[in-house]
Amino acid sequence: RCSYLGTAFKWGMALYVGDYVILLDIWLKITEAICFVFSKVLDSCYVLIVFIQIGEYIMIRRRRLRATENLRALVRETSVSVSDLIYPLFVIEGNDIKNPIDSMPGIYQYSLDRIDEELDRIREAGVKGVLLFGIPAHKDECGTEAYNEHGIIQEAIRYIKKVFPELVVIADICLCEYTSHGHCGLIKDGIILNDETLPLLAKTAVTCAQAGADMVAPSNMMDGHIAAIREALDEAGCKMTPIMAYSAKMASGYYGPFRDAAHSAPGFGDRKTYQMDYHNPREAMRDIQDDIDEGADIIIIKPALAFLDILKTASWETDMPLCAYNVSGEYSMVKAAAANGWIDEKKIVMENMIGMKRAGAQMIITYHALDVAKWLREE
């Protein structure tokens, strides 16, 4: 049968008159009419419509602006700079310790008497911020070292702010590194207690702020934790301490290497009853809005690469500063592939950085920070 091609020809013609272009939409109607007539008159044929071009055809050459590196740089829409980067740092209680983390090549646990080595690298790289994780010598059911005024994280903050005062020091606020069971809250009969955990998290945040932390970053995912911490900070006279909230922290398989580094793997079960179900993007938006309403100043999406859709949606739905956490598993996969010669590490890392920025991140927490800073200087 003759094909009715009317709906297929969604074409218009253009007439160029001086500097103006007149779109002749009437051609669409003419095309449909011709096709309809032919389909009725002819019993079996294929209809070929030949359009006569009016005016000169203009070739669109996108490649003009891709011809040289400098041209590409001039029209580049997204970039990453060293000021976007935050470097995670693991501080362990003890003396003369520099422990390599086997699952995270190039990353170490440092005792305070060895941390200057890493601070020198950070200063040289020009990285402006660090996210601190403490690893205590003693753990218990209640995670008491997390909120000890002279605990490892509090002492690390004091020391770093003394020797490197311009560095932005962000304190991770959670109990998992400090509890003997490895969970982020108190436990009773195998259940993670929400409301009973909130005062301990608030106390941890206050002790870190009073030690000199520029910002606190609650990562525990207890309901109401941002409000509890904001209220406690304000009451302690720390009204100007910002909260960087892990608002969309997924129950992810990408955290494995971090748990080696922070000695924070759960002793039983998993964290799916408090970390987010990664199947639910709308729930992520609700969690983000809850934290904003409770007083969060910056929003973290974690992990980053598998959740760029969450990051992009958040950039559309809120004007709050957004941070992507390029987590340990993402880091280790790149390192492993590069070590085997399967990928170009620099190219892959920089594409990942741009992907996170393009999705809406204003800042990126990444274990690649020092390498990225070096590569940016080399450009």
C-alpha positions in Angstrom: 0.0 0.0 0.0 1.0 3.6 -0.5 2.7 4.9 2.6 1.0 8.0 4.1 4.1 10.1 4.8 2.3 13.2 6.0 3.3 12.9 9.6 6.8 11.9 8.7 7.7 15.1 6.9 8.1 17.5 9.8 10.1 19.8 7.8 10.0 23.5 7.2 11.8 25.6 4.6 13.8 28.7 5.3 14.0 31.8 3.1 17.0 34.0 3.8 16.2 37.7 3.2 19.2 39.9 4.1 20.1 39.2 7.7 16.6 37.8 8.5 15.3 34.3 8.3 11.7 33.8 7.5 10.4 30.3 8.5 7.8 29.1 6.0 5.8 26.8 8.3 3.2 26.6 5.5 5.4 24.0 3.9 4.5 21.6 6.6 0.8 21.8 5.7 1.5 21.5 2.0 3.6 18.4 2.5 1.0 16.7 4.5 -1.7 17.6 1.9 0.4 16.2 -1.0 1.1 13.0 0.9 -2.5 12.5 1.8 -3.6 13.0 -1.9 -1.1 10.6 -3.2 -2.0 8.0 -0.6 -5.7 8.2 -1.8 -5.0 8.3 -5.6 -2.3 5.7 -6.0 -3.0 2.2 -5.0 0.6 1.0 -4.6 3.6 3.1 -4.7 6.1 5.0 -2.6 5.8 8.7 -2.4 8.9 10.8 -2.9 8.6 14.4 -2.2 11.4 16.6 -3.6 11.9 19.9 -1.8 13.3 22.8 -3.8 15.7 24.8 -1.6 15.1 28.5 -1.4 18.2 30.6 -0.8 21.7 29.5 0.0 22.3 26.5 2.3 24.4 27.3 5.4 26.6 24.5 6.7 26.6 24.6 10.6 30.2 23.9 11.6 30.5 23.2 15.3 34.1 22.1 14.8 35.2 25.7 14.3 35.3 26.2 18.0 37.1 22.9 18.7 40.1 23.6 16.5 42.7 24.3 19.2 43.1 23.9 22.9 42.9 27.6 23.5 39.7 28.0 21.5 38.1 25.1 23.4 39.2 26.7 26.6 37.6 30.0 25.7 34.1 28.5 25.1 34.3 25.9 27.9 31.1 25.8 30.0 32.3 23.9 33.0 35.6 23.8 34.9 37.1 22.6 38.1 39.6 24.6 40.2 41.7 23.7 43.2 39.4 25.9 45.4 36.6 23.4 44.7 38.4 20.5 46.3 38.2 19.1 49.8 40.7 16.4 50.9 39.7 13.7 53.4 42.2 13.1 56.1 42.4 10.1 58.6 44.0 10.9 62.0 44.8 7.9 64.3 45.6 8.0 67.9 49.1 7.0 68.8 52.7 7.9 67.9 54.9 7.7 64.9 52.1 6.2 62.7 51.8 6.4 59.0 49.7 3.4 58.0 49.0 2.8 54.3 45.5 1.8 53.5 45.9 -1.2 51.2 42.5 -0.7 49.5 43.1 3.0 48.8 46.6 3.4 47.2 48.2 6.7 48.2 46.0 7.3 51.3 47.3 6.9 54.8 46.3 7.0 58.5 48.5 9.6 60.3 49.2 10.1 64.0 49.4 13.7 65.0 53.2 13.6 65.3 53.4 12.6 61.6 50.5 14.6 60.1 52.8 17.5 59.1 54.0 15.4 56.2 50.5 15.4 54.8 49.8 19.0 55.7 52.9 20.1 53.8 51.5 18.3 50.7 48.1 19.9 51.1 49.7 23.4 51.5 51.9 22.8 48.4 48.9 21.6 46.4 46.9 24.7 47.3 43.9 22.7 48.5 41.8 24.9 50.8 39.8 22.4 52.9 40.1 19.0 54.6 37.5 16.6 56.0 38.8 15.0 59.2 38.0 11.5 60.4 39.3 10.3 63.8 40.4 6.8 64.7 40.6 6.4 68.5 42.7 3.9 70.5 39.6 2.9 72.6 36.1 2.1 71.4 33.0 1.4 73.5 29.3 0.8 73.0 28.5 4.6 73.4 31.3 6.0 71.2 32.5 8.2 74.1 35.7 9.2 72.3 33.7 11.0 69.7 32.6 13.6 72.1 35.6 13.6 74.4 36.9 17.2 74.5 40.4 15.8 74.2 39.7 13.0 71.8 41.7 12.3 68.7 39.5 14.4 66.4 39.3 17.3 68.7 43.1 17.3 69.3 43.7 17.0 65.5 41.5 20.1 64.9 43.4 22.1 67.5 46.8 21.1 66.1 45.9 21.7 62.4 44.4 25.1 63.1 47.5 26.0 65.1 50.0 25.1 62.3 47.8 25.8 59.3 45.2 28.3 60.4 44.0 29.3 56.9 43.0 25.7 56.1 39.3 25.1 56.3 38.9 22.2 58.7 35.7 20.2 58.5 34.9 17.7 61.2 32.9 14.6 60.3 30.2 14.0 63.0 29.4 10.4 63.5 29.8 7.6 66.0 30.7 4.7 63.8 34.5 5.2 64.1 34.2 5.3 67.9 31.7 2.6 68.7 32.7 -1.0 69.4 29.8 -2.3 67.3 30.6 0.0 64.3 27.2 1.5 63.9 26.4 5.2 63.8 24.1 5.3 66.9 23.3 3.7 70.2 22.0 0.2 70.1 19.4 -1.7 72.2 18.4 -5.3 71.4 20.0 -5.0 67.9 18.1 -1.8 67.0 19.8 1.5 66.3 18.2 4.1 68.5 17.5 7.4 66.9 16.4 9.9 69.4 18.7 8.6 72.1 21.7 9.1 69.8 20.9 12.8 68.9 22.4 14.3 72.2 25.7 12.5 71.6 25.9 13.7 68.0 25.1 17.2 69.2 27.8 17.0 71.9 30.3 15.7 69.3 29.6 18.7 67.0 30.0 21.2 69.9 33.3 19.8 71.1 34.6 19.9 67.5 33.4 23.5 67.0 34.9 24.6 70.3 38.2 22.9 69.3 38.3 25.2 66.3 36.6 23.3 63.4 35.4 25.7 60.7 32.5 23.5 59.8 30.8 20.3 61.1 29.6 17.6 58.7 27.0 15.2 60.3 27.1 11.9 58.4 25.2 9.6 60.7 21.7 9.8 59.0 19.7 9.9 62.2 16.3 11.6 61.8 16.4 15.1 63.2 20.1 15.2 63.7 20.6 18.5 61.8 18.1 20.3 64.1 19.6 18.8 67.2 23.1 19.8 66.2 22.1 23.3 65.1 20.3 23.9 68.4 23.3 22.7 70.4 25.8 24.7 68.4 23.7 27.9 68.9 23.3 27.3 72.6 27.1 26.7 72.9 27.9 30.1 71.3 28.8 28.5 68.0 26.1 30.3 65.9 28.5 31.0 63.1 29.7 27.3 62.6 28.1 26.0 59.4 26.7 22.6 59.0 27.6 20.5 55.9 24.9 17.8 55.9 25.2 14.4 54.4 21.6 14.8 53.3 21.5 12.2 50.5 23.8 9.5 51.9 23.0 6.2 50.2 23.3 2.7 51.7 25.9 2.0 49.1 28.5 -0.7 48.3 31.0 2.0 47.4 32.1 2.6 51.0 34.1 -0.6 51.5 37.6 0.9 51.3 36.7 3.8 53.6 35.6 1.3 56.3 39.1 -0.2 56.1 40.6 3.3 56.5 38.3 4.5 59.4 38.0 1.1 61.1 34.2 1.6 61.0 32.6 -1.5 59.4 29.4 -2.5 61.3 29.9 -5.4 63.6 26.6 -6.9 62.6 23.9 -6.3 60.0 24.2 -3.2 57.8 23.2 0.4 57.8 20.1 0.2 55.5 17.7 1.1 58.3 19.2 4.6 58.5 21.1 5.3 55.3 19.0 6.0 52.3 17.7 3.4 49.9 19.5 4.3 46.6 16.4 3.3 44.5 14.5 6.4 45.7 15.3 9.7 44.1 12.2 11.5 45.3 12.9 10.4 48.9 16.4 11.9 48.4 14.8 15.2 47.6 12.7 15.0 50.8 15.7 14.2 52.9 17.6 17.2 51.4 14.7 19.5 52.1 14.3 18.2 55.6 18.0 19.1 56.3 17.6 22.5 54.8 14.6 23.2 56.9 16.5 22.0 60.0 19.4 24.4 59.4 21.9 22.8 57.0 24.1 25.3 55.2 25.6 22.9 52.6 24.2 19.7 51.1 26.3 16.6 50.4 25.3 13.9 47.9 27.2 10.6 48.6 28.4 8.7 46.6 28.8 11.0 43.6 29.2 9.2 40.4 26.4 6.7 40.6 24.1 9.5 41.8 24.7 12.4 39.5 20.9 12.3 38.7 20.3 13.1 42.4 22.9 15.9 42.3 21.4 17.4 39.1 17.9 17.3 40.5 19.0 18.9 43.7 20.7 21.7 41.7 17.3 22.4 40.0 15.2 22.2 43.2 17.4 24.1 45.7 19.7 27.1 45.6 21.8 25.7 48.5 25.5 25.0 47.9 26.0 21.4 46.8 28.9 19.1 47.5 29.6 15.8 45.7 31.5 13.2 47.8 33.7 11.2 45.4 33.9 8.2 47.8 36.5 5.6 48.5 35.1 2.9 46.2 35.0 5.3 43.3 38.6 6.3 44.1 39.9 2.7 44.4 38.3 1.5 41.2 40.2 4.2 39.3 43.4 3.4 41.1 43.1 -0.3 40.4 42.3 0.1 36.7 45.2 2.6 36.3 47.6 0.3 38.1 46.8 -2.4 35.6 47.3 -0.1 32.6 43.6 -0.3 31.6 42.9 3.5 31.8 44.7 6.8 31.8 44.3 7.9 35.4 44.5 11.6 34.8 42.0 11.6 32.0 39.5 9.5 33.9 39.8 11.5 37.1 39.4 14.8 35.4 36.4 13.6 33.5 34.9 12.5 36.8 35.6 15.9 38.3 33.9 17.7 35.5 31.0 15.3 35.5 30.3 16.2 39.2 30.7 19.9 38.5 28.5 19.7 35.4 25.8 18.0 37.5 25.7 20.9 39.9 28.4 20.5 42.6 30.1 23.6 43.8 32.6 21.6 45.7 34.0 18.0 45.7 35.2 15.9 48.5 37.7 13.6 46.9 40.8 11.4 47.7 42.1 12.5 44.3 42.4 16.2 45.5 46.1 16.4 45.7 46.6 14.8 42.3 43.9 17.0 40.7 45.6 20.1 42.1 48.9 19.0 40.6 47.4 18.3 37.2 45.6 21.7 37.2 48.9 23.4 37.9 50.5 21.6 34.9 47.8 22.8 32.5 
